[in-house]
Amino acid sequence: MFENISERLGRILKNLRGQGRLTEENISNSLREVRMALLEADVALPVVREFIEHVRQRALGKEVMTSLTPGQNVIKIVNEELVSLMGDANTGLNFNTRPPAVILLAGLQGSGKTTTAAKLARYLKEQLNKKSLLVSCDIYRPAAINQLKVLADEINVNFFSSEVGQDPVFIAKSALDSARKKNYQTLIVDSAGRLHIDDRMMHEIQQVHAVLKPSDTLFIVDSMMGQDAVNAAQTFNNTLRLTGAILTKIDGDARGGAALSVRHVTGKPIKFMGTGEKTSALVPFHPERIASRVLGMGDVLSLIEEVEQKTDKEKARKLAVKLKKGKQFSLEDFREQLQQMRSMGGIGNLIDKLPGIPAIKQNVDTLRGEREFTKLEAIINSMTPVERRRPDIINGSRKKRIASGSGTQIQDVNRLLKQFNQMQKMLKRFSKKGGMVNMLRAMGGKLPPGGIPF
């Protein structure tokens, strides 16, 4: 997400940074290019106009024009205005209510409501220790109820049964009564969607809303719809008392216009964003971190949080102890690191959060990187346990056997062994600094010497 706009803004702001002195003319020229970049990213026109005007007024002020580093000050202003545009800070869910806290999800068909309901239940369970009940009021899409039930079973969250022939208002009321009797802390309600907004749809969800009196009514925004999604959000906000939005499918959107528009248009914060298809792929929306990514400065804080949440702490502790005792980092350890990287979303997810996104992405083919991960793992799997522990014994005939067993070439095996030696040296250094989390903090998001090894 944001690749296109990040690349454009990066070039524009780099030119500004190189100016020893700024004039009204070169600021205006730069802002004209920023305006075009935002419009091409499908940011709503009123949002673009207001954003550009705010930046212009501040950029032409005394603080910038008399500064020794005017270009840096303009970048700082753009960053601050982007944060303000998206909501200043993350806004959590409202649990300041008598249990259960009801969360009603609304949106168009295909926006990802059902999957998001399961993702939200999993997030509340794992991150906030909340016991949730899931229910579907979508009686129009036959597979919707079953889909939510399957997802509920997958994440081990309770599901309130409903049927296609039932009244959505009756389903909602029955689920709420059940949640109260069984002391659930949250009730997450997946409502029906349509391919387009119509009177019947809006009347129905108004009735469901009236029965539930939800503490949060969240509009699910398909970020790939861009401006259309923002217009739908505005319509829903006029009908319901929305408390926020959740962005979905951001991993498939290179523009990011919805993220930069929806809060301004509705006046409601974006609370979460879906980063992939898995039920674990839901994260809080932090405007300051997103602004940093838009400007190509990375999102190291989110990367550190992912490392802390998704890596196996016990395995990491054992590896750290092993290295501190002076024992060698083995190919079995290397394979484990590859698997941990995959659990974090792979190389693409890592690069998205590193500073200098455009520059890095130009040099790294993420799809090729994912294929390379699979190839490396296959090569290691073709080795004997002794070879994994003592790669120094791998001679020419062993390399030939390993390549044949993994469906690769001997040069692939040679490249793996070279990369392994590099990682072995790097991890020996960083193990003294307290593991991967501290390594990332120490690096400040910069790539290690030599960059990504493929």
C-alpha positions as a Markdown table, in Angstrom:
| # | Residue | x | y | z |
|---|---|---|---|---|
| 1 | Met | 0.0 | 0.0 | 0.0 |
| 2 | Phe | 1.1 | 3.6 | -0.7 |
| 3 | Glu | 3.9 | 2.5 | -3.1 |
| 4 | Asn | 2.8 | 4.9 | -5.9 |
| 5 | Ile | 2.2 | 8.0 | -3.8 |
| 6 | Ser | 5.3 | 7.3 | -1.6 |
| 7 | Glu | 7.5 | 7.2 | -4.7 |
| 8 | Arg | 6.0 | 10.4 | -6.1 |
| 9 | Leu | 6.2 | 12.3 | -2.8 |
| 10 | Gly | 9.7 | 11.0 | -2.2 |
| 11 | Arg | 10.9 | 12.6 | -5.4 |
| 12 | Ile | 9.1 | 15.9 | -4.8 |
| 13 | Leu | 10.3 | 16.3 | -1.2 |
| 14 | Lys | 13.9 | 15.2 | -2.2 |
| 15 | Asn | 14.0 | 18.2 | -4.6 |
| 16 | Leu | 12.7 | 20.5 | -1.8 |
| 17 | Arg | 15.3 | 19.2 | 0.6 |
| 18 | Gly | 18.1 | 20.0 | -1.8 |
| 19 | Gln | 17.0 | 23.7 | -2.0 |
| 20 | Gly | 19.2 | 26.1 | 0.0 |
| 21 | Arg | 16.4 | 28.7 | -0.2 |
| 22 | Leu | 12.7 | 28.3 | -0.8 |
| 23 | Thr | 10.6 | 30.8 | -2.7 |
| 24 | Glu | 6.8 | 31.1 | -3.1 |
| 25 | Glu | 7.3 | 29.9 | -6.7 |
| 26 | Asn | 9.2 | 26.7 | -6.0 |
| 27 | Ile | 6.8 | 25.9 | -3.0 |
| 28 | Ser | 3.8 | 26.4 | -5.3 |
| 29 | Asn | 5.4 | 24.2 | -8.0 |
| 30 | Ser | 6.1 | 21.4 | -5.5 |
| 31 | Leu | 2.6 | 21.6 | -4.0 |
| 32 | Arg | 1.2 | 21.3 | -7.5 |
| 33 | Glu | 3.0 | 18.1 | -7.9 |
| 34 | Val | 1.9 | 16.9 | -4.5 |
| 35 | Arg | -1.7 | 17.7 | -5.5 |
| 36 | Met | -1.4 | 15.5 | -8.7 |
| 37 | Ala | 0.2 | 12.7 | -6.7 |
| 38 | Leu | -2.7 | 12.7 | -4.2 |
| 39 | Leu | -5.4 | 12.8 | -6.9 |
| 40 | Glu | -3.7 | 9.9 | -8.8 |
| 41 | Ala | -3.8 | 8.0 | -5.5 |
| 42 | Asp | -7.6 | 8.5 | -5.6 |
| 43 | Val | -7.8 | 10.8 | -2.6 |
| 44 | Ala | -11.1 | 12.8 | -2.6 |
| 45 | Leu | -10.8 | 16.2 | -4.3 |
| 46 | Pro | -12.1 | 18.2 | -1.3 |
| 47 | Val | -9.5 | 16.5 | 0.9 |
| 48 | Val | -6.7 | 17.3 | -1.5 |
| 49 | Arg | -7.7 | 21.0 | -1.7 |
| 50 | Glu | -7.8 | 21.4 | 2.1 |
| 51 | Phe | -4.6 | 19.5 | 2.6 |
| 52 | Ile | -2.7 | 21.5 | 0.0 |
| 53 | Glu | -4.0 | 24.8 | 1.4 |
| 54 | His | -3.0 | 23.9 | 5.0 |
| 55 | Val | 0.5 | 23.0 | 3.8 |
| 56 | Arg | 0.8 | 26.1 | 1.6 |
| 57 | Gln | -0.1 | 28.5 | 4.5 |
| 58 | Arg | 2.4 | 26.9 | 6.8 |
| 59 | Ala | 5.2 | 26.5 | 4.2 |
| 60 | Leu | 5.0 | 30.2 | 3.3 |
| 61 | Gly | 5.2 | 31.2 | 7.0 |
| 62 | Lys | 8.1 | 32.8 | 8.8 |
| 63 | Glu | 9.2 | 29.5 | 10.4 |
| 64 | Val | 10.1 | 28.0 | 7.0 |
| 65 | Met | 11.1 | 31.0 | 5.0 |
| 66 | Thr | 13.7 | 32.1 | 7.6 |
| 67 | Ser | 14.9 | 28.6 | 8.4 |
| 68 | Leu | 18.5 | 27.4 | 7.6 |
| 69 | Thr | 16.9 | 24.1 | 6.4 |
| 70 | Pro | 13.6 | 25.1 | 4.8 |
| 71 | Gly | 13.3 | 21.9 | 2.8 |
| 72 | Gln | 13.4 | 19.8 | 6.0 |
| 73 | Asn | 10.8 | 22.1 | 7.6 |
| 74 | Val | 8.4 | 21.6 | 4.6 |
| 75 | Ile | 8.8 | 17.8 | 4.9 |
| 76 | Lys | 8.0 | 18.1 | 8.6 |
| 77 | Ile | 4.8 | 20.2 | 7.8 |
| 78 | Val | 3.7 | 17.6 | 5.2 |
| 79 | Asn | 4.2 | 14.8 | 7.7 |
| 80 | Glu | 2.2 | 16.7 | 10.4 |
| 81 | Glu | -0.6 | 17.5 | 8.0 |
| 82 | Leu | -0.9 | 13.9 | 6.8 |
| 83 | Val | -1.2 | 12.7 | 10.5 |
| 84 | Ser | -3.8 | 15.4 | 11.1 |
| 85 | Leu | -5.7 | 14.3 | 8.0 |
| 86 | Met | -5.9 | 10.7 | 9.2 |
| 87 | Gly | -6.8 | 11.4 | 12.8 |
| 88 | Asp | -3.8 | 12.4 | 14.9 |
| 89 | Ala | -3.6 | 9.1 | 16.9 |
| 90 | Asn | -5.1 | 5.6 | 17.1 |
| 91 | Thr | -8.6 | 5.5 | 18.5 |
| 92 | Gly | -9.5 | 2.3 | 20.3 |
| 93 | Leu | -12.9 | 0.6 | 20.7 |
| 94 | Asn | -15.4 | 1.7 | 23.3 |
| 95 | Phe | -15.6 | -0.8 | 26.2 |
| 96 | Asn | -17.0 | 1.8 | 28.6 |
| 97 | Thr | -20.4 | 0.3 | 28.6 |
| 98 | Arg | -22.4 | -2.4 | 30.3 |
| 99 | Pro | -21.3 | -5.8 | 28.9 |
| 100 | Pro | -21.5 | -7.0 | 26.3 |
| 101 | Ala | -20.0 | -4.2 | 24.3 |
| 102 | Val | -21.8 | -4.5 | 20.9 |
| 103 | Ile | -19.7 | -4.0 | 17.7 |
| 104 | Leu | -21.9 | -3.7 | 14.6 |
| 105 | Leu | -20.1 | -4.0 | 11.2 |
| 106 | Ala | -21.6 | -2.3 | 8.2 |
| 107 | Gly | -20.6 | -1.9 | 4.6 |
| 108 | Leu | -21.2 | -3.0 | 1.0 |
| 109 | Gln | -21.1 | -6.6 | -0.2 |
| 110 | Gly | -17.6 | -7.8 | -0.9 |
| 111 | Ser | -15.9 | -5.2 | 1.4 |
| 112 | Gly | -14.7 | -8.0 | 3.7 |
| 113 | Lys | -17.2 | -7.6 | 6.6 |
| 114 | Thr | -17.4 | -11.3 | 7.4 |
| 115 | Thr | -13.7 | -11.9 | 7.5 |
| 116 | Thr | -13.2 | -8.7 | 9.4 |
| 117 | Ala | -15.7 | -9.9 | 12.1 |
| 118 | Ala | -13.5 | -13.0 | 12.7 |
| 119 | Lys | -10.3 | -11.0 | 12.6 |
| 120 | Leu | -11.7 | -8.6 | 15.2 |
| 121 | Ala | -12.8 | -11.4 | 17.4 |
| 122 | Arg | -9.4 | -13.0 | 17.2 |
| 123 | Tyr | -7.7 | -9.6 | 17.9 |
| 124 | Leu | -9.9 | -9.0 | 21.0 |
| 125 | Lys | -9.2 | -12.5 | 22.3 |
| 126 | Glu | -5.5 | -12.5 | 21.8 |
| 127 | Gln | -4.6 | -8.9 | 22.4 |
| 128 | Leu | -7.2 | -7.7 | 24.9 |
| 129 | Asn | -8.3 | -11.0 | 26.5 |
| 130 | Lys | -11.9 | -10.3 | 25.6 |
| 131 | Lys | -14.5 | -13.2 | 25.3 |
| 132 | Ser | -16.6 | -12.5 | 22.2 |
| 133 | Leu | -19.7 | -13.9 | 20.6 |
| 134 | Leu | -20.0 | -13.8 | 16.8 |
| 135 | Val | -23.3 | -13.6 | 14.9 |
| 136 | Ser | -24.3 | -13.1 | 11.3 |
| 137 | Cys | -27.4 | -11.1 | 10.3 |
| 138 | Asp | -26.7 | -11.5 | 6.6 |
| 139 | Ile | -29.7 | -13.6 | 5.5 |
| 140 | Tyr | -29.3 | -12.6 | 1.8 |
| 141 | Arg | -26.0 | -14.3 | 1.0 |
| 142 | Pro | -26.5 | -18.0 | 1.8 |
| 143 | Ala | -22.8 | -18.7 | 2.4 |
| 144 | Ala | -22.3 | -15.7 | 4.7 |
| 145 | Ile | -23.6 | -17.4 | 7.9 |
| 146 | Asn | -21.7 | -20.6 | 7.2 |
| 147 | Gln | -18.5 | -18.7 | 6.4 |
| 148 | Leu | -18.6 | -16.8 | 9.7 |
| 149 | Lys | -19.3 | -20.1 | 11.6 |
| 150 | Val | -16.3 | -21.8 | 9.9 |
| 151 | Leu | -14.1 | -18.8 | 10.8 |
| 152 | Ala | -15.4 | -18.8 | 14.4 |
| 153 | Asp | -14.5 | -22.5 | 14.7 |
| 154 | Glu | -11.0 | -21.8 | 13.2 |
| 155 | Ile | -10.2 | -19.1 | 15.8 |
| 156 | Asn | -12.0 | -20.9 | 18.6 |
| 157 | Val | -14.6 | -18.2 | 19.3 |
| 158 | Asn | -18.2 | -18.9 | 20.0 |
| 159 | Phe | -20.8 | -18.5 | 17.3 |
| 160 | Phe | -24.5 | -17.7 | 17.7 |
| 161 | Ser | -26.5 | -19.7 | 15.1 |
| 162 | Ser | -28.8 | -18.0 | 12.6 |
| 163 | Glu | -30.7 | -19.1 | 9.5 |
| 164 | Val | -31.4 | -17.6 | 6.1 |
| 165 | Gly | -35.2 | -17.4 | 6.7 |
| 166 | Gln | -35.0 | -15.4 | 9.9 |
| 167 | Asp | -35.6 | -11.7 | 10.4 |
| 168 | Pro | -32.2 | -9.8 | 10.9 |
| 169 | Val | -33.7 | -7.8 | 13.8 |
| 170 | Phe | -34.8 | -11.0 | 15.5 |
| 171 | Ile | -31.4 | -12.5 | 15.1 |
| 172 | Ala | -29.7 | -9.4 | 16.5 |
| 173 | Lys | -32.0 | -9.3 | 19.6 |
| 174 | Ser | -31.7 | -13.0 | 20.3 |
| 175 | Ala | -27.8 | -12.8 | 20.0 |
| 176 | Leu | -27.7 | -9.9 | 22.4 |
| 177 | Asp | -29.9 | -11.7 | 24.9 |
| 178 | Ser | -27.7 | -14.7 | 24.7 |
| 179 | Ala | -24.5 | -12.7 | 25.1 |
| 180 | Arg | -25.9 | -11.0 | 28.2 |
| 181 | Lys | -27.0 | -14.3 | 29.8 |
| 182 | Lys | -23.7 | -16.0 | 29.1 |
| 183 | Asn | -21.6 | -13.1 | 30.2 |
| 184 | Tyr | -19.8 | -12.4 | 27.0 |
| 185 | Gln | -17.7 | -9.2 | 27.0 |
| 186 | Thr | -18.3 | -8.4 | 23.4 |
| 187 | Leu | -20.9 | -9.2 | 20.7 |
| 188 | Ile | -19.6 | -8.8 | 17.1 |
| 189 | Val | -22.5 | -8.5 | 14.6 |
| 190 | Asp | -21.9 | -9.0 | 10.8 |
| 191 | Ser | -24.7 | -7.2 | 9.0 |
| 192 | Ala | -25.9 | -7.7 | 5.4 |
| 193 | Gly | -24.3 | -5.9 | 2.5 |
| 194 | Arg | -25.5 | -5.1 | -1.0 |
| 195 | Leu | -23.8 | -4.4 | -4.3 |
| 196 | His | -25.1 | -0.9 | -4.0 |
| 197 | Ile | -26.8 | 1.3 | -1.4 |
| 198 | Asp | -30.6 | 1.1 | -1.4 |
| 199 | Asp | -33.4 | 2.3 | 0.8 |
| 200 | Arg | -34.3 | -1.3 | 2.0 |
| 201 | Met | -30.7 | -1.9 | 3.0 |
| 202 | Met | -30.4 | 1.3 | 5.0 |
| 203 | His | -33.8 | 0.8 | 6.7 |
| 204 | Glu | -32.9 | -2.7 | 7.8 |
| 205 | Ile | -29.5 | -1.8 | 9.3 |
| 206 | Gln | -31.2 | 1.2 | 11.0 |
| 207 | Gln | -33.6 | -1.3 | 12.7 |
| 208 | Val | -30.7 | -3.6 | 13.7 |
| 209 | His | -28.8 | -0.6 | 15.1 |
| 210 | Ala | -31.8 | 0.5 | 17.1 |
| 211 | Val | -32.2 | -3.0 | 18.7 |
| 212 | Leu | -28.5 | -3.4 | 19.5 |
| 213 | Lys | -27.6 | 0.1 | 20.5 |
| 214 | Pro | -24.0 | -0.7 | 19.7 |
| 215 | Ser | -21.0 | 0.9 | 21.5 |
| 216 | Asp | -19.2 | 0.9 | 18.2 |
| 217 | Thr | -20.7 | 1.0 | 14.6 |
| 218 | Leu | -17.8 | 0.4 | 12.2 |
| 219 | Phe | -17.9 | 0.9 | 8.5 |
| 220 | Ile | -15.8 | -1.6 | 6.6 |
| 221 | Val | -14.0 | 0.1 | 3.8 |
| 222 | Asp | -12.6 | -1.8 | 0.9 |
| 223 | Ser | -9.5 | 0.3 | 0.2 |
| 224 | Met | -9.3 | -1.0 | -3.4 |
| 225 | Met | -12.6 | 0.7 | -4.2 |
| 226 | Gly | -10.9 | 4.1 | -3.5 |
| 227 | Gln | -13.3 | 7.1 | -4.0 |
| 228 | Asp | -16.4 | 4.9 | -4.3 |
| 229 | Ala | -15.7 | 3.4 | -0.8 |
| 230 | Val | -15.4 | 6.9 | 0.7 |
| 231 | Asn | -18.7 | 8.0 | -0.9 |
| 232 | Ala | -20.4 | 4.9 | 0.6 |
| 233 | Ala | -18.9 | 5.6 | 4.0 |
| 234 | Gln | -20.3 | 9.1 | 3.9 |
| 235 | Thr | -23.8 | 7.7 | 3.0 |
| 236 | Phe | -23.7 | 5.2 | 5.9 |
| 237 | Asn | -22.5 | 7.9 | 8.3 |
| 238 | Asn | -25.5 | 10.1 | 7.4 |
| 239 | Thr | -27.8 | 7.1 | 8.2 |
| 240 | Leu | -26.1 | 5.6 | 11.2 |
| 241 | Arg | -24.1 | 7.0 | 14.0 |
| 242 | Leu | -20.8 | 5.5 | 12.8 |
| 243 | Thr | -18.0 | 5.5 | 15.4 |
| 244 | Gly | -15.2 | 4.6 | 13.1 |
| 245 | Ala | -14.0 | 2.6 | 10.1 |
| 246 | Ile | -11.8 | -0.4 | 9.3 |
| 247 | Leu | -9.8 | -0.5 | 6.1 |
| 248 | Thr | -9.6 | -3.9 | 4.4 |
| 249 | Lys | -7.5 | -5.3 | 1.6 |
| 250 | Ile | -4.7 | -2.7 | 2.0 |
| 251 | Asp | -2.2 | -5.3 | 0.9 |
| 252 | Gly | -3.8 | -5.2 | -2.6 |
| 253 | Asp | -4.0 | -1.4 | -3.0 |
| 254 | Ala | -0.9 | 0.5 | -4.1 |
| 255 | Arg | -2.7 | 3.9 | -4.0 |
| 256 | Gly | -4.0 | 4.5 | -0.5 |
| 257 | Gly | -6.6 | 7.1 | -1.4 |
| 258 | Ala | -9.2 | 5.6 | 1.0 |
| 259 | Ala | -6.9 | 5.8 | 4.0 |
| 260 | Leu | -6.2 | 9.4 | 3.3 |
| 261 | Ser | -9.9 | 10.4 | 2.7 |
| 262 | Val | -12.3 | 8.4 | 4.8 |
| 263 | Arg | -11.6 | 10.2 | 8.1 |
| 264 | His | -11.8 | 13.6 | 6.6 |
| 265 | Val | -15.1 | 12.8 | 4.8 |
| 266 | Thr | -16.9 | 11.1 | 7.7 |
| 267 | Gly | -15.2 | 12.8 | 10.6 |
| 268 | Lys | -14.8 | 9.3 | 12.2 |
| 269 | Pro | -11.5 | 7.7 | 12.9 |
| 270 | Ile | -10.0 | 4.6 | 11.1 |
| 271 | Lys | -9.6 | 2.2 | 14.0 |
| 272 | Phe | -8.1 | -0.9 | 12.3 |
| 273 | Met | -6.7 | -2.1 | 9.0 |
| 274 | Gly | -6.7 | -5.5 | 7.4 |
| 275 | Thr | -3.2 | -6.4 | 6.1 |
| 276 | Gly | -3.9 | -9.8 | 4.5 |
| 277 | Glu | -6.3 | -12.8 | 4.2 |
| 278 | Lys | -5.4 | -14.6 | 7.4 |
| 279 | Thr | -7.5 | -14.0 | 10.6 |
| 280 | Ser | -4.4 | -12.7 | 12.3 |
| 281 | Ala | -4.0 | -10.0 | 9.7 |
| 282 | Leu | -5.7 | -7.1 | 11.5 |
| 283 | Val | -3.7 | -4.3 | 13.2 |
| 284 | Pro | -4.6 | -1.0 | 14.9 |
| 285 | Phe | -4.5 | 2.0 | 12.6 |
| 286 | His | -1.8 | 4.5 | 13.7 |
| 287 | Pro | -2.0 | 7.7 | 11.6 |
| 288 | Glu | 1.5 | 8.8 | 12.5 |
| 289 | Arg | 3.0 | 5.5 | 11.4 |
| 290 | Ile | 1.0 | 5.5 | 8.1 |
| 291 | Ala | 2.2 | 9.1 | 7.4 |
| 292 | Ser | 5.7 | 7.9 | 8.0 |
| 293 | Arg | 5.2 | 5.1 | 5.4 |
| 294 | Val | 3.6 | 7.5 | 2.9 |
| 295 | Leu | 6.7 | 9.7 | 3.1 |
| 296 | Gly | 9.1 | 6.7 | 2.7 |
| 297 | Met | 10.3 | 6.9 | 6.2 |
| 298 | Gly | 9.2 | 3.4 | 7.1 |
| 299 | Asp | 7.2 | 2.1 | 10.1 |
| 300 | Val | 9.8 | 0.5 | 12.4 |
| 301 | Leu | 7.6 | 0.6 | 15.5 |
| 302 | Ser | 5.0 | -1.6 | 13.8 |
| 303 | Leu | 7.7 | -3.9 | 12.6 |
| 304 | Ile | 9.1 | -4.3 | 16.2 |
| 305 | Glu | 5.6 | -5.0 | 17.5 |
| 306 | Glu | 5.1 | -7.7 | 14.9 |
| 307 | Val | 8.4 | -9.3 | 15.8 |
| 308 | Glu | 7.4 | -9.3 | 19.5 |
| 309 | Gln | 3.9 | -10.7 | 18.8 |
| 310 | Lys | 4.5 | -13.2 | 16.0 |
| 311 | Thr | 7.9 | -14.7 | 16.7 |
| 312 | Asp | 8.2 | -17.7 | 19.0 |
| 313 | Lys | 9.7 | -16.2 | 22.1 |
| 314 | Glu | 10.8 | -19.5 | 23.5 |
| 315 | Lys | 12.6 | -20.5 | 20.3 |
| 316 | Ala | 14.2 | -17.0 | 20.2 |
| 317 | Arg | 15.3 | -17.4 | 23.8 |
| 318 | Lys | 16.9 | -20.8 | 23.2 |
| 319 | Leu | 18.7 | -19.5 | 20.1 |
| 320 | Ala | 20.0 | -16.5 | 22.0 |
| 321 | Val | 21.3 | -18.7 | 24.9 |
| 322 | Lys | 22.9 | -21.1 | 22.3 |
| 323 | Leu | 24.8 | -18.2 | 20.6 |
| 324 | Lys | 25.8 | -16.7 | 23.9 |
| 325 | Lys | 27.4 | -20.0 | 24.9 |
| 326 | Gly | 29.5 | -19.8 | 21.8 |
| 327 | Lys | 27.7 | -22.5 | 19.9 |
| 328 | Gln | 27.4 | -22.3 | 16.1 |
| 329 | Phe | 24.2 | -21.0 | 14.4 |
| 330 | Ser | 23.1 | -24.1 | 12.3 |
| 331 | Leu | 21.2 | -24.5 | 9.1 |
| 332 | Glu | 18.3 | -25.9 | 11.2 |
| 333 | Asp | 18.3 | -22.5 | 13.0 |
| 334 | Phe | 18.4 | -20.7 | 9.7 |
| 335 | Arg | 15.4 | -22.7 | 8.4 |
| 336 | Glu | 13.6 | -21.7 | 11.6 |
| 337 | Gln | 14.3 | -18.0 | 10.9 |
| 338 | Leu | 12.9 | -18.3 | 7.4 |
| 339 | Gln | 9.7 | -19.9 | 8.8 |
| 340 | Gln | 9.4 | -17.0 | 11.4 |
| 341 | Met | 9.8 | -14.5 | 8.6 |
| 342 | Arg | 7.0 | -16.2 | 6.7 |
| 343 | Ser | 4.8 | -16.0 | 9.7 |
| 344 | Met | 5.3 | -12.2 | 9.8 |
| 345 | Gly | 4.0 | -11.9 | 6.2 |
| 346 | Gly | 7.2 | -12.5 | 4.3 |
| 347 | Ile | 9.7 | -10.2 | 2.7 |
| 348 | Gly | 7.0 | -7.8 | 1.2 |
| 349 | Asn | 5.6 | -7.1 | 4.7 |
| 350 | Leu | 9.1 | -6.4 | 6.0 |
| 351 | Ile | 10.1 | -4.0 | 3.2 |
| 352 | Asp | 6.8 | -2.1 | 3.5 |
| 353 | Lys | 7.8 | -1.1 | 7.0 |
| 354 | Leu | 11.4 | -0.2 | 6.3 |
| 355 | Pro | 12.6 | 3.4 | 5.6 |
| 356 | Gly | 13.2 | 4.2 | 1.9 |
| 357 | Ile | 10.4 | 2.0 | 0.5 |
| 358 | Pro | 10.7 | 3.1 | -3.1 |
| 359 | Ala | 14.5 | 2.7 | -3.2 |
| 360 | Ile | 14.3 | -0.7 | -1.6 |
| 361 | Lys | 11.4 | -2.0 | -3.7 |
| 362 | Gln | 13.3 | -1.0 | -6.9 |
| 363 | Asn | 16.1 | -3.3 | -5.9 |
| 364 | Val | 14.1 | -6.2 | -4.5 |
| 365 | Asp | 11.5 | -8.3 | -6.3 |
| 366 | Thr | 9.3 | -9.3 | -3.4 |
| 367 | Leu | 7.6 | -12.2 | -5.4 |
| 368 | Arg | 11.1 | -13.5 | -6.3 |
| 369 | Gly | 12.0 | -13.1 | -2.6 |
| 370 | Glu | 9.1 | -15.3 | -1.5 |
| 371 | Arg | 10.0 | -17.9 | -4.1 |
| 372 | Glu | 13.6 | -17.7 | -2.9 |
| 373 | Phe | 12.4 | -18.4 | 0.7 |
| 374 | Thr | 10.6 | -21.5 | -0.5 |
| 375 | Lys | 13.7 | -22.7 | -2.5 |
| 376 | Leu | 16.1 | -22.1 | 0.5 |
| 377 | Glu | 13.8 | -24.1 | 2.8 |
| 378 | Ala | 13.6 | -27.0 | 0.2 |
| 379 | Ile | 17.4 | -27.1 | 0.0 |
| 380 | Ile | 17.8 | -27.3 | 3.8 |
| 381 | Asn | 15.1 | -30.0 | 4.0 |
| 382 | Ser | 17.1 | -32.1 | 1.5 |
| 383 | Met | 20.1 | -32.2 | 3.8 |
| 384 | Thr | 20.7 | -34.8 | 6.4 |
| 385 | Pro | 20.5 | -33.7 | 10.1 |
| 386 | Val | 24.3 | -33.9 | 10.3 |
| 387 | Glu | 24.7 | -31.7 | 7.3 |
| 388 | Arg | 22.3 | -29.1 | 8.8 |
| 389 | Arg | 24.3 | -29.0 | 12.0 |
| 390 | Arg | 27.7 | -29.1 | 10.3 |
| 391 | Pro | 27.5 | -27.5 | 6.8 |
| 392 | Asp | 31.3 | -27.4 | 6.6 |
| 393 | Ile | 31.2 | -31.2 | 5.6 |
| 394 | Ile | 29.0 | -30.5 | 2.5 |
| 395 | Asn | 31.4 | -31.3 | -0.3 |
| 396 | Gly | 30.8 | -31.5 | -4.1 |
| 397 | Ser | 29.0 | -34.9 | -4.1 |
| 398 | Arg | 26.8 | -33.9 | -1.2 |
| 399 | Lys | 25.9 | -30.6 | -3.0 |
| 400 | Lys | 24.9 | -32.6 | -6.1 |
| 401 | Arg | 22.7 | -34.9 | -4.0 |
| 402 | Ile | 21.1 | -32.0 | -2.1 |
| 403 | Ala | 20.4 | -30.1 | -5.4 |
| 404 | Ser | 18.8 | -33.2 | -6.9 |
| 405 | Gly | 16.6 | -33.8 | -3.9 |
| 406 | Ser | 15.3 | -30.2 | -3.7 |
| 407 | Gly | 14.8 | -29.7 | -7.5 |
| 408 | Thr | 17.5 | -27.0 | -7.6 |
| 409 | Gln | 20.9 | -26.4 | -9.1 |
| 410 | Ile | 24.3 | -26.8 | -7.4 |
| 411 | Gln | 24.8 | -23.0 | -7.7 |
| 412 | Asp | 21.6 | -22.6 | -5.6 |
| 413 | Val | 23.1 | -24.7 | -2.9 |
| 414 | Asn | 26.4 | -22.7 | -3.0 |
| 415 | Arg | 24.4 | -19.4 | -2.8 |
| 416 | Leu | 22.5 | -20.7 | 0.3 |
| 417 | Leu | 25.7 | -21.7 | 2.0 |
| 418 | Lys | 27.2 | -18.3 | 1.3 |
| 419 | Gln | 24.1 | -16.5 | 2.6 |
| 420 | Phe | 24.1 | -18.8 | 5.7 |
| 421 | Asn | 27.7 | -17.8 | 6.5 |
| 422 | Gln | 26.7 | -14.1 | 6.3 |
| 423 | Met | 23.7 | -14.6 | 8.5 |
| 424 | Gln | 25.8 | -16.7 | 11.0 |
| 425 | Lys | 28.2 | -13.8 | 11.4 |
| 426 | Met | 25.5 | -11.1 | 11.7 |
| 427 | Leu | 23.5 | -13.0 | 14.3 |
| 428 | Lys | 26.6 | -13.6 | 16.4 |
| 429 | Arg | 27.0 | -9.9 | 16.6 |
| 430 | Phe | 23.4 | -9.1 | 17.2 |
| 431 | Ser | 22.9 | -11.8 | 19.8 |
| 432 | Lys | 25.0 | -9.7 | 22.2 |
| 433 | Lys | 22.5 | -6.8 | 21.7 |
| 434 | Gly | 19.4 | -8.7 | 22.9 |
| 435 | Gly | 17.9 | -10.4 | 19.9 |
| 436 | Met | 15.9 | -9.4 | 16.9 |
| 437 | Val | 13.8 | -6.6 | 18.6 |
| 438 | Asn | 16.8 | -4.8 | 19.9 |
| 439 | Met | 18.6 | -5.4 | 16.6 |
| 440 | Leu | 15.8 | -3.6 | 14.8 |
| 441 | Arg | 15.9 | -0.7 | 17.3 |
| 442 | Ala | 19.6 | -0.5 | 16.9 |
| 443 | Met | 19.4 | -0.5 | 13.1 |
| 444 | Gly | 16.7 | 2.1 | 13.1 |
| 445 | Gly | 15.0 | 0.3 | 10.2 |
| 446 | Lys | 18.1 | 0.3 | 8.0 |
| 447 | Leu | 19.0 | -2.8 | 6.1 |
| 448 | Pro | 22.1 | -4.7 | 7.3 |
| 449 | Pro | 25.4 | -4.3 | 5.2 |
| 450 | Gly | 24.9 | -5.9 | 1.9 |
| 451 | Gly | 21.1 | -5.5 | 2.0 |
| 452 | Ile | 18.6 | -8.4 | 1.6 |
| 453 | Pro | 20.7 | -11.5 | 0.5 |
| 454 | Phe | 18.7 | -12.3 | -2.7 |
